[in-house]
């Protein structure tokens, strides 16, 4: 099974937007799993755990952890939510993938089908 790191925007001053991003990351992981991939998302897998266990929730606290997962993955999948182009975290994860020669793929929400692959 192909292991993929899901890169998606996270931080936002509006708590509702942040929560929507967490939900979208979880839904994208489920979609990727159904597509035959083994996804890892720091947002989907750790946001609520961090909240419940008094771990840091700011993105920068997870930088080295995320870098190691990017390096260990077969591909990075960028979830194109609003704000993904402006996200420092997404930009870092793409840069790490590029320096490690890890493929970068993109998906976007599709309200009829859940998500869809983005072709260049």
N, C-alpha and C positions, 0 to 999 in steps of 0.2 A: 504494500500500500504506500502511496506517495504521501510523505509528511509535508504539510504546508504550514507556514506561519501567516496568520491573518493580520495584516496591517490595516489599521483604520483610525480615523481621528477620534480623539477621546476628550481632552480637556475643553471646557466651555464655561463661561461665566454664568450661563443660564442652566440651572440644575435640570430642567425638563429636557433640554437639548442633550445634555450629558447622558441622562437616563435613556433617551431614545437611541443614542449611539451604542450604549451597552446592550440594549435589546437587539438592535440591528446586528451587532457583532455575534451575539448568540445565535440569532436566526441564520446568519451567513455560515456559521460553523455547522449547524444542522444541515443546511443545504449542501455544503461542501462534502460532508460525511455521506449524504445520500448520493452524491455524484461520484463517490468512490475514493475520496481523499481522507487523510487523517489530519484534521486541522488543530492548530494550537493558536489560541488568541489570548494575549495577556488581559485584554478587556473582558471578554466573555468568561474566561476561566478564573480570573483573580479579582475583579472589581468588587463583587459582593462579598467574597471571602475576606478581602482586605478590610472592607467596611465593618463586617461582623467581628473581626479579630484585632481591631485597632492597629492594623498595618497601614503603611502610607498608601494613599490613593493618588498622590500627584505623580504624573507620568515620569518625571525625571528620576524618581526614586527607583524605578524599574529599568533604567537604561541598560545597565550591564546584563541583567537577566534577559532582556529582550534581545540584546546583541547575540548572546550565546544561543538563543533559540533560532534566530535568523541563520546563524552559521550552521546549526545542526539540521536545518530544514532542506528539503529537496527543492522547494520553491517558496517565494513570497507572493501572497495573493493580496492585492490592495483592494479594499472595499471603498468604492467611490461614493461615499456619503458627502453631503454638503460640507465644505471645509477641508476636504482631504488634500487639496492642492496647497493649502496654507498651513497644514499641520507640520510642526517641527518633528514630531515623532515619526510620522509617515515618511518624511524626507530622510531622516536618519536611517530608517529601516531599509528604504530603497538604496541608499548609499552603501550600507553594509552588504546588502545582497549583491550590488554591482561589484564591490571590491572583492567579494568572495566568489564571483562568477556564478551566483545563484539566479536562476530565472525569476523574473518578476512578471506576474500575470495580474489582470484586473477583472473585477466583477462590479456590477452595479445593481442596485435594487430594481426589480421589475415587478410592478404591483399585480400583474396577472400571474406570473410564474415564480415569484419570490426573488430570484436573482438571475442574472445572465452574464455570460462572459463578454468582455469588451474586446473587440478586435481593433487592431491599430489601423 
